[in-house]
Structure formats: structure tokens, C-alpha cells
């Protein structure tokens, strides 16, 4: 890049002794403070709940149930059904026999009536009932501390002060630099839905689960919540729907604490802690000086004029050196030697140019001939 070359030329066109003098006379000090803050949000709980809802729905649509026998002693005319159990009970409680007919028929005054009814109050159903309530509690906890995006923030503040001297010229610099950065990751977004949208949909699914007959029946009975550890019944161990339910149960039990990770990192650098940073800043000080110093008395000269001036300075320097080394030779002899040398160099240069021109013309002619012979 052109700018890169301009920077390099600042060094190339500067007297090396001046650069060394500047660097040797630098007295500097700096401080750099770097602060970083990172927040990482874990949305695994939301993924697991969304995955488990359909399996909970399967369980509630095909619930585990058992038959409950409700026994009561009623007047014989109120008995709905006479069963073997009713006869056995009457045989053990003869006081309920009103009379025995001549033909041997027994007429009871009261008898045992058994009502058979289905109940959802099974251990497995209570586990699901408890799990749904735990899901609601967990979502409420997450919403109270909800941070929807992972994020990272960083800031740097650098202060640099330095002085240097080149001959009678005194140079100083005072630098203050601040930088800030921030980024965020929308990790909770899924299928075009934000975290809040996903939670709202999950709450709606849980509401549907609570409207099932099983849940409403257990809620009406005010059944007690199941306390861990969970009993490993055959249904819980072998049924696929319950396996997913237990995966969610175990996750909620082990992740009740807030698992949002917040980390902060603060570091301070100075010349003693990191001398390499100080050296680089000193180099920047030198570069800034060279940039400013490039605006000098010759700033109005064109590039061609500047190159001519440099060439003249180098020529004068070389001639002075030659004269010093051959001070015992007459002036006429020195002029003759220098003139002859210049003539030889010029002839060589011109000869080289002629040879190059010949080669170039030869190749161009060959190329033109090939083009002329080419047919479409």
C-alpha cells in the first residue's frame, strides 16, 4: 500500500545517526488498563423443556390408573349390585339377616355394597403432576432473572508521556487513547422465535397439560407432591415417555441455581510489567516525530527537485572524499581521472540501453510476425 511505503520512506530518508540519537535520549512512561466483561447465558433448560412437553402430553393422554373399591353398608333396597363379597360379608355378619324363609331364602335388612371406581391417584401420575408444577416454578425463577443474550464488553485506556532530544531540538509527546467494544450473541433464538416467544409458547403448552383430566383430578384431590428420590417402578424405568420425563426431572433438580456465568478481567500494564509495550510505544513516538519533521524548509520542492537535491549532496560528498584520499595529486590530474571515469560509466550505460533496445525490437518483430500469420 502507498501509505505503508510512505511510512517506510520516513525511516529510509532519515539520517540513521539522528534516529539513534532520538532513541537513545527517549525518557518515557506509560500505563495501559484493559477491562473485559463477559456474560454467558445457558438456554439448555428451555431446550429440554420444549423437548419433554410432548412426552408429558403422551403420559396424560394415556394415564396410569387403578380400580378403587368403595365399600359401604346400605339398606338392601339401596344396594346396586350383590356380589360374592356381599354374600361373604353377610355370612360373617348374621345380625344383618332380617329372616330366613321356609324355603331357605335369606332376607337381609342391610348388605355390603361395593362401588368400583377408576382413580388417577397413582405414584407415576403424581410424579408427572409434581413435575409440571416444578416446571412452572423453574420458569418463574428464570423469568425473574432473565437475560436473553450472551454478551461481551471490553475497554482499554492508554496514557503515554515521553521526551527526547536531537541536538538542540527538544521533543515531547502526550498520548491518551481510549477504545470500547461490545458484542452480543442471540443464542436463545430458535426457529425464528426469540427467548421471550419461546417461553410464552412453553407456558401455553404447560397450561394445556394442566387442563388434562388427570392433572385436574389430582389437583382436586390435593394430592401431595412427590419428594425425591424417585422410586424406580417398572413403568418409570421401561416406558419411553417416562424416560424423557425423568431426564427433565433430574435436570431441574440439579440446575436450580442461576447458571448465568459472568466473568470480569481487569489488567494494568506499565513499563515494569511489559517493557516490550513500552518499546513499541517509543517507536510510535519516533514515527510521529518523523512525520512532523518531514514538514521542513524544503516542503515546497517537487519530488523531482528533492531527488536532484539529494543527488547533488551525495555527489559533493563523494567528490570531497576522493579529494581527501588523493590530496597529493594535482588538480588537473584529478579532473582527468574523474572525467575519464564518468565517460566510461556513461558509455557503458548507453551501450546497455542499446543492447536492451535491440533485444526488445527482435522479440517484438517475432510477435508481430506470429500475429500476421494467425487466421481466424
N, C-alpha and C positions, 0 to 999 in steps of 0.2 A: 504493500500500500504506500501511496505517496507520503502520507503523514509519518509512517514508520521510517521511511528513508530520510525525511526531514529531521527527525529526532536523532537518527544515527549521524547525520552530517554535522549536527551541532558538536558532537564529540570529535569527529574527524577533522573539522576545521578549527578546532581549538588547540592551542599550544599545549602539549602534554605537561609541560612544566607548570603551567597555570592550573591545570586540573589537579595535579599532585599537590600544589601549594594550597589550593582551596580545600581539598580533602584532609590534608594534614592539620589545617587550622580550624576544622569544624568542632564546635562545642555545642552539644545538643542534648535534649531531654524530651521524653515523650511518655504519654500514658494512653492506654487503649483499654476501654471497658466493653466487654461483649456480654449481652444478656439474651438468653433464649428461653422461651416458654412453650411447652407442648402439651396439648390435651388430646388424649386418645379415648374415643368412645367405643364401647363394646355393644354391638346390637345382636349378639348371639341369642340372647333371651327372646328377642322378638322373632327371630327365625324359627327357634324351637317351638314357640307357642303357635305360630302360624302353621307349622307342620303338624302339630299334635291335634289341632281342633277337629279335623275330620275323623280322626280315630276315636276321640271322645264322643263325637256325634254317633259313630257306629255303635259304641257301647250303649248309649242311652236309647238308641232305636231298637236294640235287641238286648234288653237288660237281663241281668240275672235275677231270678225270683224264686220264692218258695211258697208252699201252701201252709196257711195258718188255720189250725182247728180251734174254733172258739166254742167252748163247752158251757152250757147253762141248763139249769133245772127249770122246766116250764110245765104248766098245766098240759095235760095230754092233748087237749083240743088245740093248743097253740104249737104243738110240735109240727115242724115242716116235714121231717123225714125220720123214720125209725130205722136205725142202723144196728149192726151187730153190737157195736159199742153201747148203744142204748139198752139192749136186752141184757148185756152182761152187767151194766151198771144197775139195772132194776133187780137183777138176781142178787146182787150184793146189798141192795137197799130195799128190803121187802116192805119197809114201812111206807113205801110209795104205792104199795098194792092196795087198791080200794076193795076188791073182792075177786073171788075165783068162781067162775060159773060151773054149773053141774057138768057141763061137757068138757071142763078142764081149761076153758079160755080164761086168760088173766086180764082183769080190767084195772089198769093203774090210774091213780089220781094225778100223779106227776111222773115225768120221764126226762131223761137226759137228751138234750137237743144239741147237735153238733153242727156249727156253721163253718163251712170251708171257705177260706178267702185267700187270694194271692197277695203277697207282700213283697215290696221292693226293698225292704229293710234288711239287705244282706251286707256282709262285710265288704264285698267288692264294690257294690253300689255306693256305700258310704265313703270308700276311698275316692271314687270319682267325684262325689258330692263335695268332699273336702278339697280335692284338687282344684275344682272350679273356683271355690272361694279363695284358695291360695293364689290362683292366677289373678283374680281381681285385686287382691291386696298387693301383689307384686307390681301390677301395672300402676296402681295408685302411688306406690313408692317411687317408681321410675318417673312418673309424670311430675312429681313434686321436685325432682332434681334433674329434670330433662335438659340435656344439652344435645342438640340434634346433629352437630357437625364436629368432627375432629379438626383441630386447628393447630397452627404453629406460628409463633411470633418471634421476631428477633430484632435486636437493635445494637448498634455499635457507635461508640463515641471515641474519637481520637483527637488528642491535642499534642502538638509538636512545636517546639521552640528551639531555634538554633541560631548561632552566629558563626561567621567565618571571616577571613581576611586574605586578600590577594594584594600584596604590595601595600600601597597606601589606601586601597579600597576596602571599606568595611561593609559586610553584607549580613543581613539578619532576616529571619522569616518567622512568622507566627501562623500556624495552621490549625484549623479546627474543622473536623469532618464528622458529620452525623449520617447514619443510614438506618432505615427501618424497613422491615419486610414482614409480610403476613400471607398466610395461605390457609385454605380450608378444604377438607375432603367431605363430600356429601355421601358418606359411606352407607348411611341408613336408607337412601333412596333405592327402591326396588320396583321393577316393572312400571316405572314412571310415577310411582307413588312416594311422597315424602314420608318422613318418620311419623309425623302427626297423622297423616292419612292412613298409614298402616295401623297405627294404634287405634284410630277411630273404627276401622274395619274390624279389628280384632275384638274390640269391646262389643261391637254389634253381634259378632259370632258367639261370644260368651253369653250375651243376652238371650240368643236363640237357644243355647244349651240350657239355660235356667228356666226356659219356658217348656221344657220337656216334662212329660208326665212323671218320670222317675224323680227328677230334681224337685218338682213341686210337691210330690208326695212326701219325700224325705224332709223337705223344709216344713211342711205342715205338721209332721210328727216331731219336729225339733230334735232330730237325731244328733248325737254328739259327734263332733269332728274326730276323725281318726288321728291318733297320735303315733308318730313314727317310733320304732321301725315298722315297716310294712310286713305283714305276715305273707309268706310265700305260698299262697294257695295254688292249687293246680291251674285254676283259671288265670290267675295273675302271671304265673310262670309260662304257660303254654299258649295263651291267646295273643295273637299279633297286636290287636288293638290295645290290650293292656300293657304290652311291652313298650309301646310308644308312650302310653300314659305314665309308666314308671320312669322312662327316660326324662320326661318333663318334671315329674315329681322330684327325682334326685337332683336335677339341675337347680330347681327352685330352693331346695334345702341347702345346697352348698354355695349359692350365689346371692344370698340375701343382702350382703354388704354392697355398698356402692363400688362398682368395679371401674369407674371412670378414673383413668390414670392421668395425673397432672405432674409434669416434671419441669423443674426450673434449673437453669445452669447459668451461673454468673462467674465470669473470669476477668481478671485485671492483669494487663501486661505492662511492663516498663522495661527500661534499658537493662536492668539487672536480670529480670526474668527471661527476656528474649532479646539478646543482643543482635540477633540476625534481623529482627524487625527494625531495630534502630539503624542498622547499616543500610537497609533498603530505603528508609526514610531520609537518611543522609544523602543517598544517591538522588532521591527525588528533589532534595534541596539544591543539589548541584545542577540538576536538569533545569529547574526553574530559573536558576541564576543564568545559565547559558542561553535560555530563551530570552530573558530580559536583556542580556548583554549583547544579543545578536542585533539589537537596535542600536547602532553606533553611528559614528560620523560619516560612514560610507553607505548609509542606508538608502540614499537616493541613486546609487550607482546601479546600472543594469547588471544582470548576471554575467554578460559578456565582458563588461568593464571590470567587474570584480575578478573574473578569471584572468584577465590580462594583467591586472594589478598584482595578483598572486604570482603569475609567471615572471613578471619583472622583478619582484622581490627575490624569487628563487634564483633567477639569473644573476642578479647583483651579488647574492650570497655566494654562488658558485665561483664567479669571477674573482671575488675577494679572496676566496680560499686558494684558488690557483696562483694568484699573485703572491700570496703569503708563502706558499710552498716553493715558488721559483723567484724569490726576490733578487737573486744574483744575476738573472738573465736581463739583457737589455730590453727596453720596451718594444723595439722593432721586432726582436726575435719572438717575444710573447705574442705580439699581434699576428705574426706569420704563423705560428703554431696553432693558435686559436682559429685563425681564418681557414687554414688548410683542413682542420678537423671539422669545422662547420660545413665546408664544401663537400667533404666525403660523406658526412651524415645525410646532407640534403640529396646528394646523388643516389645514395642507397635508398632513400625514401621514395624518390621519384622513380627509380628502377623497379622498386617493389610495386609501386602503383601501376606501372606499365605492364608488368608481368600479370598482375591480377586482372587487369583490363583485358589482356589477350585471352586468358583462360575463360573469363566470363563471356567474351564475344564468341568463342569457339562453341561453348555449351549452348548459348542462345541460338546459334545458327543450326546446330543439330536439332534443337527443339522445334525450330521453325520448319525445317525440312520434314520432320515427322508429322507435323500438323498438316503440311501441304499434301502429303501422300495419303492422309486419312480420308476415307469415304464413308458417308452415311448409307 
